[in-house]
């Protein structure tokens, strides 16, 4: 990447940081959605998928962070899926593979697909045909972990995994992004670890 491209990428403000968040003052209002670290000794794996209906192609990403918000592992792949739900399921499966290859035995897996998380937590629910085989593989693979929690998170909280997919799809070189994250990703990771600036 040349210096101009690097500076442009650094100066691009990620959407999650473009708006200044204000704390809610009403006692009945919802708490501001921010990335929450896992409990000590547990690792959080966030997953994300983008899917193109016309080509059935998808970009999937997973990243693992410890209880201090430090990025310890991550991966990105291009694949194909029959639906957006199937793409999200492939991303969650990728997250399980990442946790397994990183020897993480206690994990919390987060996805911004509420339908997918509901299907995983309630195996008796009807599953869309496009994701059923992937879900079977996820349930099978999950048995090898000491402890695994499944959680839904909003897309606003899932910006780091979303951003990885976006960078890769724009052709940004991602050779060493775990040890040396691109500046725009680094800012999201720092924001997530430190919390809102107030």
C-alpha positions, -999 to +999 in steps of 0.1 A: +000+000+000+015+034-010+016+063+014-013+081-002-036+051+001-025+045+037-033+081+046-067+080+029-075+048+047-064+063+081-084+095+075-116+076+066-137+078+098-156+045+104-193+050+106-194+039+142-171+067+152-186+094+129-214+103+153-208+114+189-228+092+212-247+109+240-254+091+273-290+084+279-304+104+308-339+089+312-340+061+338-363+041+314-341+045+283-320+018+269-283+017+277-260+028+249-249-002+228-212-006+230-189-036+227-187-054+260-156-074+269-161-110+280-155-123+315-119-128+325-106-161+312-132-161+284-127-149+248-152-131+226-155-140+190-174-116+168-185-127+133-199-109+103-210-117+068-219-097+037-238-114+010-246-105-027-279-119-039-270-116-076-238-137-074-244-156-041-209-146-031-202-136+005-174-122+026-172-136+061-150-126+090-143-136+126-121-120+152-113-130+188-105-106+216-097-112+253-113-095+283-091-065+278-103-060+242-070-071+228-072-087+193-057-121+195-068-138+164-089-132+132-096-145+098-115-135+066-127-157+037-147-153+005-173-180+000-207-187-015-241-190+002-277-195-008-290-168+015-279-140+039-288-163+068-265-191+053-238-165+049-241-155+086-241-192+095-208-196+076-194-167+094-203-182+128-188-215+117-157-196+107-157-182+143-158-216+158-129-228+136-109-197+146-116-204+183-106-240+179-074-233+160-065-207+186-070-232+214-097-211+230-118-234+252-142-209+268-157-185+242-187-162+236-197-161+200-215-131+188-234-125+156-256-096+145-281-121+130-309-125+156-326-152+135-294-173+135-288-169+172-324-179+179-320-210+157-288-220+176-303-214+210-336-232+201-328-263+180-365-272+178-373-240+157-378-245+120-345-237+102-343-222+067-332-249+043-303-228+031-286-228+065-297-261+079-266-281+071-243-253+083-262-252+116-258-289+120-220-285+116-220-257+141-239-277+167-215-306+161-184-285+164-196-267+195-195-299+215-157-298+216-155-266+237-155-265+275-179-236+275-196-217+247-221-189+249-241-176+219-251-140+218-268-116+195-252-081+191-263-051+172-245-042+140-233-010+156-215-030+182-201-054+156-182-028+137-148-044+139-158-076+121-179-056+097-149-034+090-126-064+082-150-076+055-153-040+041-115-036+039-109-069+023-137-063-003-121-030-012-088-047-019-069-035+012-040-059+018-047-078+050-015-099+052-006-091+088-037-075+102-037-093+135-003-080+147-004-048+126-041-038+121-049-011+094-053+023+111-091+025+106-095-010+122-071-001+150-092+029+159-124+007+162-105-018+184-092+010+207-127+026+208-142-008+217-116-015+244-118+019+260-155+026+256-172+059+247-152+090+254-171+105+284 
